[in-house]
Amino acid sequence: MAELADIPNEFIRNELDEFVERVDERTELIGLYAPAAPHLLEIAAAIISGRHHDADRMTTEALAGGTGALEIMDDGLIAGMALVGIKFRENFIFVPEVLACARAMKSGMAHIEPILSASGVKPLARVIMGTVKGDLHDIGKNLCIMMMRGAGFEVIDLGVDTSADEFIEAVQEHKASLLGMSALLTTTMPNMGHTIEAFIDSICVTT
């Protein structure tokens, strides 16, 4: 079994040792980072520290050097966000820091997604995402979309202030198997329920 000392990146070793306390998570992350190539761990470190310019440059260099897009995504970009997620959950970092990390991941994914699409890699599922009617907030939605795309989902983003009819039309048009709705305001959260009711009504009508 790999140990912390086997991770060939000092920054990631220190981050993991300081911020990850649960034994099962430490074991899982050590198993993820220890066998990864050093240049991919540098990408992961750029994600963890929110350095989007470095993530962009190193992803480009890794692709030019012959590293596969999937390997870069799994062992670099997603691996970095795995530690970011734990730090956010445990309140070691907050939304501004997570946004910086997400921006770094987006910089790398901008080079990866076209390659995966061109190679015919089948997405895990097609997802419709949007912020509900009356709500213009999109930070949480955008973070979720970033993570889902990185995990292999195809995501259609409807933006903000999305009506129930727009959700229904998008699901039908794109034949999506998953729907995600976002809301920040307590006054707009009920629109999630209204949208679900509209879906139920539309199913009853069509059947």
HUBEL-V689984 format. One record per backbone hydrogen bond with DSSP energy under -1.0 kcal/mol. CO is the residue of the C=O (numbers start at 0). NH is the residue of the N-H. Records with the same first field share a line. If there is no record, write none. Layout:
CO = NH, NH
This chain:
2 = 5
3 = 6
8 = 12
9 = 13
10 = 14
11 = 15
12 = 16
13 = 17
14 = 18
15 = 19
21 = 25
22 = 26
23 = 27
24 = 28
25 = 29
26 = 30
27 = 31
28 = 32
29 = 33
32 = 35
36 = 40
37 = 41
38 = 42
39 = 43
40 = 44
41 = 45
42 = 46
43 = 47
44 = 48
45 = 50
46 = 49
49 = 51
50 = 54
51 = 55
52 = 56
53 = 57
54 = 58
55 = 59
56 = 60
57 = 61
58 = 62
59 = 63
60 = 64
61 = 66
62 = 65
67 = 71
68 = 72
69 = 73
70 = 74
71 = 75, 76
72 = 77
75 = 79
76 = 80
77 = 81
79 = 83
80 = 84
81 = 85
82 = 86
83 = 87
84 = 88
85 = 89
86 = 91, 92
87 = 90
93 = 97
94 = 98
95 = 99
96 = 100
97 = 101
98 = 102
99 = 103
100 = 104
101 = 105
102 = 106
103 = 107
104 = 108
105 = 109
107 = 110, 111
108 = 112
111 = 115
112 = 116
113 = 117
114 = 118
115 = 120
116 = 119
124 = 153
125 = 176, 177
126 = 155
127 = 179
128 = 157
129 = 181
130 = 161
131 = 134
134 = 160
137 = 141
138 = 142
139 = 143
140 = 144
141 = 145
142 = 146
143 = 147
144 = 148
145 = 149
146 = 150
147 = 152
148 = 151
151 = 123
153 = 126
155 = 128
158 = 130
161 = 132
162 = 166
163 = 167
164 = 168
165 = 169
166 = 170
167 = 171
168 = 172
169 = 173
170 = 175
177 = 127
179 = 129
181 = 131
184 = 188
187 = 190
188 = 191
189 = 193
190 = 194
191 = 195
192 = 196
193 = 197
194 = 198
195 = 199
196 = 200
197 = 201
198 = 202
199 = 203
200 = 204
201 = 205
202 = 206
